[in-house]
Amino acid sequence: MSRKRVAPEAPPAEPPAEAVDFEQALEALEGLVERLEGGELPLEQALSAFEEGVRLTRECQRALRAAEQKVAMLTGEGETAEPEPFQAAD
């Protein structure tokens, strides 16, 4: 009796590093917001947390812009698609 060979399952693809970084930055930002909204931080700690929040927000925005450019390239007109600067609506 012959046995049919079954290929082992491939491990799940790991998300790109920027996706992991985005998720980590977003999670850290959410934690900072909760701490700030709690109102229990002394002024100096609140200012430091706010500064960190601004940094994390900018990091998330950069990651989102890069992801948007990749999507635009993938859905654009063939290989002639070029990344374009993202302009947020006011």
C-alpha positions as CSV (number, residue, x, y, z in Angstrom):
1,M,0.0,0.0,0.0
2,S,1.5,3.4,-1.0
3,R,1.3,6.3,1.4
4,K,0.6,9.7,0.1
5,R,3.1,12.2,1.2
6,V,1.7,15.3,2.8
7,A,3.8,18.4,2.9
8,P,4.2,19.9,6.3
9,E,2.2,23.0,6.9
10,A,4.2,26.2,6.4
11,P,4.5,28.3,9.5
12,P,2.3,31.4,9.3
13,A,4.0,34.4,7.7
14,E,5.2,36.9,10.1
15,P,3.9,40.4,9.7
16,P,6.4,43.0,8.4
17,A,8.5,44.7,11.0
18,E,6.8,48.0,10.4
19,A,3.4,46.4,11.1
20,V,4.7,45.1,14.4
21,D,6.3,48.4,15.3
22,F,3.0,50.2,14.4
23,E,1.0,47.8,16.6
24,Q,3.5,48.2,19.5
25,A,3.5,52.0,19.1
26,L,-0.3,52.2,19.0
27,E,-0.6,50.0,22.1
28,A,1.9,52.2,24.0
29,L,0.1,55.3,22.9
30,E,-3.3,53.9,24.1
31,G,-1.6,53.1,27.5
32,L,-0.3,56.7,27.7
33,V,-3.7,58.1,26.9
34,E,-5.3,56.0,29.7
35,R,-2.7,57.2,32.2
36,L,-3.1,60.8,31.2
37,E,-6.9,60.6,31.3
38,G,-6.7,59.1,34.8
39,G,-5.5,62.5,36.0
40,E,-3.4,61.0,38.7
41,L,0.1,61.8,37.3
42,P,2.1,64.7,38.7
43,L,2.7,67.5,36.3
44,E,6.2,66.5,35.3
45,Q,5.2,62.9,34.6
46,A,2.2,64.1,32.7
47,L,4.4,66.3,30.5
48,S,6.8,63.5,29.9
49,A,3.9,61.1,29.0
50,F,2.5,63.8,26.7
51,E,5.9,64.2,24.9
52,E,6.1,60.4,24.5
53,G,2.6,60.4,23.1
54,V,3.5,63.0,20.5
55,R,6.5,60.9,19.5
56,L,4.4,57.7,19.2
57,T,1.7,59.5,17.3
58,R,4.2,60.7,14.7
59,E,5.7,57.2,14.5
60,C,2.2,55.8,13.8
61,Q,1.5,58.4,11.2
62,R,4.7,57.6,9.3
63,A,3.9,53.9,9.4
64,L,0.4,54.6,8.1
65,R,1.7,56.8,5.3
66,A,4.2,54.1,4.2
67,A,1.4,51.5,4.2
68,E,-0.8,53.7,2.2
69,Q,1.9,54.2,-0.4
70,K,2.4,50.5,-0.7
71,V,-1.3,49.9,-1.2
72,A,-1.4,52.7,-3.9
73,M,1.5,51.1,-5.7
74,L,-0.1,47.7,-5.6
75,T,-3.4,48.9,-6.8
76,G,-2.1,51.4,-9.3
77,E,-1.7,51.1,-13.0
78,G,0.8,48.3,-13.4
79,E,4.5,49.0,-12.9
80,T,4.2,52.7,-13.7
81,A,2.6,53.5,-10.3
82,E,4.8,55.7,-8.1
83,P,4.5,56.5,-4.5
84,E,2.9,59.9,-3.9
85,P,3.2,62.1,-0.8
86,F,0.2,61.7,1.4
87,Q,-1.8,64.9,2.3
88,A,-4.1,64.5,5.2
89,A,-7.5,66.2,5.0
90,D,-7.9,69.1,7.5
